[in-house]
């Protein structure tokens, strides 16, 4: 049984005592889960969740990156593509009801055009450029 992508992008902004504001995009199913995910980072280890809520804000990030939510295969299982960096591919498995974000090694991801460029063979990169 296949599931639909339930994950959403949330922008969490934190206003520090110095007046500086930091922003981060968190992928989670709900606003509350995005806030908790941010609070669990090392930067807030000295704060209770109640204290964190006083200086943190969260809103939906409606920017949809290229190929966000596309169906791919990762580690031999159906998955949703969420993004990548130069080392890993960010995914959510499509065959589980509780969706959570995970990382897959690029060589475990198919089709190859969803891998970072550094993990493609020269022939794969050329064929993607020709197809585009």
Rosetta constraint file for C-alpha pairs under 8 A:
AtomPair CA 1 CA 95 HARMONIC 6.65 0.50
AtomPair CA 2 CA 94 HARMONIC 6.06 0.50
AtomPair CA 2 CA 95 HARMONIC 5.53 0.50
AtomPair CA 3 CA 94 HARMONIC 5.64 0.50
AtomPair CA 3 CA 95 HARMONIC 6.38 0.50
AtomPair CA 3 CA 96 HARMONIC 7.30 0.50
AtomPair CA 3 CA 97 HARMONIC 6.83 0.50
AtomPair CA 4 CA 94 HARMONIC 7.23 0.50
AtomPair CA 5 CA 69 HARMONIC 6.66 0.50
AtomPair CA 5 CA 80 HARMONIC 7.12 0.50
AtomPair CA 5 CA 94 HARMONIC 7.36 0.50
AtomPair CA 5 CA 99 HARMONIC 7.88 0.50
AtomPair CA 6 CA 29 HARMONIC 5.83 0.50
AtomPair CA 6 CA 99 HARMONIC 7.11 0.50
AtomPair CA 7 CA 27 HARMONIC 6.29 0.50
AtomPair CA 7 CA 28 HARMONIC 5.15 0.50
AtomPair CA 7 CA 29 HARMONIC 4.38 0.50
AtomPair CA 7 CA 30 HARMONIC 7.74 0.50
AtomPair CA 7 CA 99 HARMONIC 7.10 0.50
AtomPair CA 7 CA 100 HARMONIC 7.86 0.50
AtomPair CA 8 CA 27 HARMONIC 5.63 0.50
AtomPair CA 8 CA 28 HARMONIC 5.61 0.50
AtomPair CA 8 CA 29 HARMONIC 5.67 0.50
AtomPair CA 8 CA 30 HARMONIC 7.36 0.50
AtomPair CA 8 CA 60 HARMONIC 7.65 0.50
AtomPair CA 8 CA 61 HARMONIC 7.99 0.50
AtomPair CA 9 CA 25 HARMONIC 6.42 0.50
AtomPair CA 9 CA 26 HARMONIC 5.83 0.50
AtomPair CA 9 CA 27 HARMONIC 4.69 0.50
AtomPair CA 9 CA 28 HARMONIC 6.62 0.50
AtomPair CA 9 CA 60 HARMONIC 6.20 0.50
AtomPair CA 9 CA 61 HARMONIC 5.27 0.50
AtomPair CA 9 CA 62 HARMONIC 7.08 0.50
AtomPair CA 9 CA 63 HARMONIC 7.96 0.50
AtomPair CA 10 CA 25 HARMONIC 5.47 0.50
AtomPair CA 10 CA 26 HARMONIC 5.17 0.50
AtomPair CA 10 CA 27 HARMONIC 6.16 0.50
AtomPair CA 10 CA 28 HARMONIC 7.30 0.50
AtomPair CA 10 CA 31 HARMONIC 6.96 0.50
AtomPair CA 10 CA 34 HARMONIC 6.63 0.50
AtomPair CA 10 CA 58 HARMONIC 6.59 0.50
AtomPair CA 10 CA 59 HARMONIC 5.67 0.50
AtomPair CA 10 CA 60 HARMONIC 4.51 0.50
AtomPair CA 10 CA 61 HARMONIC 4.90 0.50
AtomPair CA 11 CA 23 HARMONIC 6.62 0.50
AtomPair CA 11 CA 24 HARMONIC 5.66 0.50
AtomPair CA 11 CA 25 HARMONIC 4.49 0.50
AtomPair CA 11 CA 26 HARMONIC 6.29 0.50
AtomPair CA 11 CA 58 HARMONIC 5.63 0.50
AtomPair CA 11 CA 59 HARMONIC 5.43 0.50
AtomPair CA 11 CA 60 HARMONIC 6.03 0.50
AtomPair CA 11 CA 61 HARMONIC 5.41 0.50
AtomPair CA 12 CA 23 HARMONIC 5.67 0.50
AtomPair CA 12 CA 24 HARMONIC 5.45 0.50
AtomPair CA 12 CA 25 HARMONIC 6.26 0.50
AtomPair CA 12 CA 26 HARMONIC 7.07 0.50
AtomPair CA 12 CA 34 HARMONIC 7.59 0.50
AtomPair CA 12 CA 35 HARMONIC 7.05 0.50
AtomPair CA 12 CA 38 HARMONIC 7.50 0.50
AtomPair CA 12 CA 56 HARMONIC 6.91 0.50
AtomPair CA 12 CA 57 HARMONIC 5.66 0.50
AtomPair CA 12 CA 58 HARMONIC 4.38 0.50
AtomPair CA 12 CA 59 HARMONIC 6.66 0.50
AtomPair CA 13 CA 21 HARMONIC 6.62 0.50
AtomPair CA 13 CA 22 HARMONIC 5.57 0.50
AtomPair CA 13 CA 23 HARMONIC 4.30 0.50
AtomPair CA 13 CA 24 HARMONIC 6.52 0.50
AtomPair CA 13 CA 56 HARMONIC 5.72 0.50
AtomPair CA 13 CA 57 HARMONIC 5.24 0.50
AtomPair CA 13 CA 58 HARMONIC 6.32 0.50
AtomPair CA 14 CA 21 HARMONIC 5.53 0.50
AtomPair CA 14 CA 22 HARMONIC 5.38 0.50
AtomPair CA 14 CA 23 HARMONIC 6.50 0.50
AtomPair CA 14 CA 55 HARMONIC 5.79 0.50
AtomPair CA 14 CA 56 HARMONIC 4.42 0.50
AtomPair CA 14 CA 57 HARMONIC 6.38 0.50
AtomPair CA 15 CA 19 HARMONIC 6.12 0.50
AtomPair CA 15 CA 20 HARMONIC 5.88 0.50
AtomPair CA 15 CA 21 HARMONIC 4.47 0.50
AtomPair CA 15 CA 22 HARMONIC 6.70 0.50
AtomPair CA 15 CA 55 HARMONIC 5.57 0.50
AtomPair CA 15 CA 56 HARMONIC 6.52 0.50
AtomPair CA 16 CA 20 HARMONIC 5.42 0.50
AtomPair CA 16 CA 21 HARMONIC 6.13 0.50
AtomPair CA 16 CA 22 HARMONIC 7.94 0.50
AtomPair CA 16 CA 55 HARMONIC 7.20 0.50
AtomPair CA 25 CA 61 HARMONIC 7.43 0.50
AtomPair CA 26 CA 34 HARMONIC 5.86 0.50
AtomPair CA 26 CA 37 HARMONIC 7.70 0.50
AtomPair CA 26 CA 38 HARMONIC 7.55 0.50
AtomPair CA 27 CA 34 HARMONIC 6.76 0.50
AtomPair CA 27 CA 101 HARMONIC 7.20 0.50
AtomPair CA 28 CA 33 HARMONIC 6.02 0.50
AtomPair CA 28 CA 34 HARMONIC 5.40 0.50
AtomPair CA 28 CA 100 HARMONIC 7.25 0.50
AtomPair CA 28 CA 101 HARMONIC 7.70 0.50
AtomPair CA 29 CA 33 HARMONIC 6.82 0.50
AtomPair CA 29 CA 34 HARMONIC 7.69 0.50
AtomPair CA 29 CA 99 HARMONIC 7.71 0.50
AtomPair CA 30 CA 34 HARMONIC 6.39 0.50
AtomPair CA 31 CA 35 HARMONIC 6.29 0.50
AtomPair CA 31 CA 58 HARMONIC 6.91 0.50
AtomPair CA 31 CA 59 HARMONIC 7.45 0.50
AtomPair CA 31 CA 60 HARMONIC 7.89 0.50
AtomPair CA 32 CA 36 HARMONIC 6.23 0.50
AtomPair CA 33 CA 37 HARMONIC 5.99 0.50
AtomPair CA 34 CA 38 HARMONIC 6.29 0.50
AtomPair CA 34 CA 58 HARMONIC 7.89 0.50
AtomPair CA 35 CA 39 HARMONIC 6.16 0.50
AtomPair CA 35 CA 58 HARMONIC 6.97 0.50
AtomPair CA 36 CA 40 HARMONIC 6.15 0.50
AtomPair CA 36 CA 49 HARMONIC 7.93 0.50
AtomPair CA 37 CA 41 HARMONIC 7.04 0.50
AtomPair CA 39 CA 43 HARMONIC 7.92 0.50
AtomPair CA 39 CA 44 HARMONIC 5.80 0.50
AtomPair CA 39 CA 45 HARMONIC 7.79 0.50
AtomPair CA 39 CA 49 HARMONIC 6.88 0.50
AtomPair CA 39 CA 52 HARMONIC 6.82 0.50
AtomPair CA 40 CA 44 HARMONIC 6.78 0.50
AtomPair CA 40 CA 45 HARMONIC 7.05 0.50
AtomPair CA 41 CA 45 HARMONIC 6.94 0.50
AtomPair CA 44 CA 52 HARMONIC 7.47 0.50
AtomPair CA 47 CA 51 HARMONIC 5.90 0.50
AtomPair CA 47 CA 52 HARMONIC 6.16 0.50
AtomPair CA 48 CA 52 HARMONIC 6.22 0.50
AtomPair CA 49 CA 53 HARMONIC 6.21 0.50
AtomPair CA 50 CA 54 HARMONIC 6.82 0.50
AtomPair CA 51 CA 55 HARMONIC 7.34 0.50
AtomPair CA 52 CA 56 HARMONIC 6.05 0.50
AtomPair CA 53 CA 57 HARMONIC 7.44 0.50
AtomPair CA 64 CA 68 HARMONIC 6.32 0.50
AtomPair CA 65 CA 83 HARMONIC 7.68 0.50
AtomPair CA 67 CA 81 HARMONIC 7.04 0.50
AtomPair CA 67 CA 82 HARMONIC 7.69 0.50
AtomPair CA 67 CA 83 HARMONIC 7.92 0.50
AtomPair CA 68 CA 80 HARMONIC 7.78 0.50
AtomPair CA 68 CA 81 HARMONIC 5.79 0.50
AtomPair CA 68 CA 82 HARMONIC 5.09 0.50
AtomPair CA 68 CA 83 HARMONIC 6.73 0.50
AtomPair CA 69 CA 80 HARMONIC 4.99 0.50
AtomPair CA 69 CA 81 HARMONIC 5.08 0.50
AtomPair CA 69 CA 82 HARMONIC 5.89 0.50
AtomPair CA 70 CA 80 HARMONIC 5.48 0.50
AtomPair CA 70 CA 81 HARMONIC 5.26 0.50
AtomPair CA 70 CA 82 HARMONIC 7.87 0.50
AtomPair CA 71 CA 78 HARMONIC 7.02 0.50
AtomPair CA 71 CA 79 HARMONIC 5.88 0.50
AtomPair CA 71 CA 80 HARMONIC 4.89 0.50
AtomPair CA 71 CA 81 HARMONIC 6.39 0.50
AtomPair CA 72 CA 78 HARMONIC 6.03 0.50
AtomPair CA 72 CA 79 HARMONIC 5.30 0.50
AtomPair CA 72 CA 80 HARMONIC 5.89 0.50
AtomPair CA 72 CA 81 HARMONIC 6.34 0.50
AtomPair CA 72 CA 109 HARMONIC 7.19 0.50
AtomPair CA 72 CA 110 HARMONIC 6.03 0.50
AtomPair CA 72 CA 111 HARMONIC 6.68 0.50
AtomPair CA 73 CA 77 HARMONIC 5.40 0.50
AtomPair CA 73 CA 78 HARMONIC 4.64 0.50
AtomPair CA 73 CA 79 HARMONIC 5.51 0.50
AtomPair CA 73 CA 108 HARMONIC 7.93 0.50
AtomPair CA 73 CA 109 HARMONIC 5.73 0.50
AtomPair CA 73 CA 110 HARMONIC 5.20 0.50
AtomPair CA 73 CA 111 HARMONIC 7.27 0.50
AtomPair CA 74 CA 78 HARMONIC 6.35 0.50
AtomPair CA 74 CA 79 HARMONIC 6.04 0.50
AtomPair CA 74 CA 91 HARMONIC 7.84 0.50
AtomPair CA 74 CA 93 HARMONIC 7.89 0.50
AtomPair CA 74 CA 104 HARMONIC 6.63 0.50
AtomPair CA 74 CA 108 HARMONIC 5.44 0.50
AtomPair CA 74 CA 109 HARMONIC 4.50 0.50
AtomPair CA 74 CA 110 HARMONIC 6.52 0.50
AtomPair CA 75 CA 104 HARMONIC 7.23 0.50
AtomPair CA 75 CA 108 HARMONIC 4.98 0.50
AtomPair CA 75 CA 109 HARMONIC 6.63 0.50
AtomPair CA 76 CA 108 HARMONIC 7.38 0.50
AtomPair CA 77 CA 93 HARMONIC 7.12 0.50
AtomPair CA 77 CA 94 HARMONIC 7.87 0.50
AtomPair CA 77 CA 95 HARMONIC 7.53 0.50
AtomPair CA 78 CA 93 HARMONIC 6.11 0.50
AtomPair CA 78 CA 94 HARMONIC 5.39 0.50
AtomPair CA 78 CA 95 HARMONIC 6.41 0.50
AtomPair CA 79 CA 91 HARMONIC 6.34 0.50
AtomPair CA 79 CA 92 HARMONIC 5.52 0.50
AtomPair CA 79 CA 93 HARMONIC 4.07 0.50
AtomPair CA 79 CA 94 HARMONIC 4.50 0.50
AtomPair CA 79 CA 95 HARMONIC 7.32 0.50
AtomPair CA 80 CA 91 HARMONIC 5.55 0.50
AtomPair CA 80 CA 92 HARMONIC 5.21 0.50
AtomPair CA 80 CA 93 HARMONIC 6.16 0.50
AtomPair CA 80 CA 94 HARMONIC 6.14 0.50
AtomPair CA 81 CA 89 HARMONIC 7.66 0.50
AtomPair CA 81 CA 90 HARMONIC 6.54 0.50
AtomPair CA 81 CA 91 HARMONIC 4.99 0.50
AtomPair CA 81 CA 92 HARMONIC 6.96 0.50
AtomPair CA 81 CA 114 HARMONIC 7.74 0.50
AtomPair CA 82 CA 89 HARMONIC 7.67 0.50
AtomPair CA 82 CA 90 HARMONIC 5.26 0.50
AtomPair CA 82 CA 91 HARMONIC 5.23 0.50
AtomPair CA 82 CA 92 HARMONIC 7.26 0.50
AtomPair CA 83 CA 89 HARMONIC 6.03 0.50
AtomPair CA 83 CA 90 HARMONIC 5.10 0.50
AtomPair CA 83 CA 91 HARMONIC 7.19 0.50
AtomPair CA 84 CA 88 HARMONIC 5.75 0.50
AtomPair CA 84 CA 89 HARMONIC 4.27 0.50
AtomPair CA 84 CA 90 HARMONIC 5.43 0.50
AtomPair CA 84 CA 115 HARMONIC 7.38 0.50
AtomPair CA 84 CA 116 HARMONIC 6.50 0.50
AtomPair CA 85 CA 89 HARMONIC 6.69 0.50
AtomPair CA 85 CA 116 HARMONIC 6.59 0.50
AtomPair CA 86 CA 116 HARMONIC 5.67 0.50
AtomPair CA 86 CA 117 HARMONIC 7.62 0.50
AtomPair CA 86 CA 118 HARMONIC 6.79 0.50
AtomPair CA 87 CA 105 HARMONIC 7.57 0.50
AtomPair CA 87 CA 106 HARMONIC 7.37 0.50
AtomPair CA 87 CA 116 HARMONIC 7.10 0.50
AtomPair CA 88 CA 103 HARMONIC 5.94 0.50
AtomPair CA 88 CA 104 HARMONIC 5.85 0.50
AtomPair CA 88 CA 105 HARMONIC 5.37 0.50
AtomPair CA 88 CA 106 HARMONIC 5.83 0.50
AtomPair CA 88 CA 116 HARMONIC 7.58 0.50
AtomPair CA 89 CA 103 HARMONIC 5.50 0.50
AtomPair CA 89 CA 104 HARMONIC 5.24 0.50
AtomPair CA 89 CA 105 HARMONIC 6.42 0.50
AtomPair CA 89 CA 106 HARMONIC 5.95 0.50
AtomPair CA 89 CA 109 HARMONIC 7.72 0.50
AtomPair CA 89 CA 114 HARMONIC 7.78 0.50
AtomPair CA 89 CA 115 HARMONIC 6.67 0.50
AtomPair CA 89 CA 116 HARMONIC 7.51 0.50
AtomPair CA 90 CA 101 HARMONIC 6.81 0.50
AtomPair CA 90 CA 102 HARMONIC 5.76 0.50
AtomPair CA 90 CA 103 HARMONIC 4.62 0.50
AtomPair CA 90 CA 104 HARMONIC 6.47 0.50
AtomPair CA 91 CA 101 HARMONIC 5.79 0.50
AtomPair CA 91 CA 102 HARMONIC 5.32 0.50
AtomPair CA 91 CA 103 HARMONIC 5.88 0.50
AtomPair CA 91 CA 104 HARMONIC 6.90 0.50
AtomPair CA 92 CA 99 HARMONIC 6.11 0.50
AtomPair CA 92 CA 100 HARMONIC 5.76 0.50
AtomPair CA 92 CA 101 HARMONIC 5.00 0.50
AtomPair CA 92 CA 102 HARMONIC 6.01 0.50
AtomPair CA 93 CA 99 HARMONIC 6.77 0.50
AtomPair CA 93 CA 100 HARMONIC 7.65 0.50
AtomPair CA 94 CA 99 HARMONIC 7.62 0.50
AtomPair CA 104 CA 108 HARMONIC 6.53 0.50
AtomPair CA 104 CA 109 HARMONIC 7.10 0.50
AtomPair CA 105 CA 109 HARMONIC 7.06 0.50
AtomPair CA 106 CA 115 HARMONIC 5.24 0.50
AtomPair CA 106 CA 116 HARMONIC 7.02 0.50
AtomPair CA 106 CA 119 HARMONIC 6.37 0.50
AtomPair CA 107 CA 115 HARMONIC 7.55 0.50
AtomPair CA 107 CA 119 HARMONIC 7.07 0.50
AtomPair CA 109 CA 114 HARMONIC 7.05 0.50
AtomPair CA 109 CA 115 HARMONIC 6.62 0.50
AtomPair CA 110 CA 114 HARMONIC 6.89 0.50
AtomPair CA 110 CA 115 HARMONIC 7.79 0.50
AtomPair CA 111 CA 115 HARMONIC 7.91 0.50
AtomPair CA 112 CA 120 HARMONIC 6.82 0.50
AtomPair CA 112 CA 124 HARMONIC 7.02 0.50
AtomPair CA 113 CA 120 HARMONIC 7.83 0.50
AtomPair CA 113 CA 124 HARMONIC 7.52 0.50
AtomPair CA 113 CA 125 HARMONIC 7.66 0.50
AtomPair CA 113 CA 128 HARMONIC 6.59 0.50
AtomPair CA 115 CA 119 HARMONIC 6.18 0.50
AtomPair CA 115 CA 120 HARMONIC 6.71 0.50
AtomPair CA 116 CA 120 HARMONIC 7.02 0.50
AtomPair CA 117 CA 125 HARMONIC 7.24 0.50
AtomPair CA 120 CA 124 HARMONIC 5.87 0.50
AtomPair CA 120 CA 125 HARMONIC 6.19 0.50
AtomPair CA 121 CA 125 HARMONIC 6.45 0.50
AtomPair CA 122 CA 126 HARMONIC 6.27 0.50
AtomPair CA 123 CA 127 HARMONIC 6.17 0.50
AtomPair CA 124 CA 128 HARMONIC 6.26 0.50
AtomPair CA 125 CA 129 HARMONIC 6.29 0.50
AtomPair CA 126 CA 130 HARMONIC 6.24 0.50
AtomPair CA 127 CA 131 HARMONIC 6.14 0.50
AtomPair CA 128 CA 132 HARMONIC 6.17 0.50
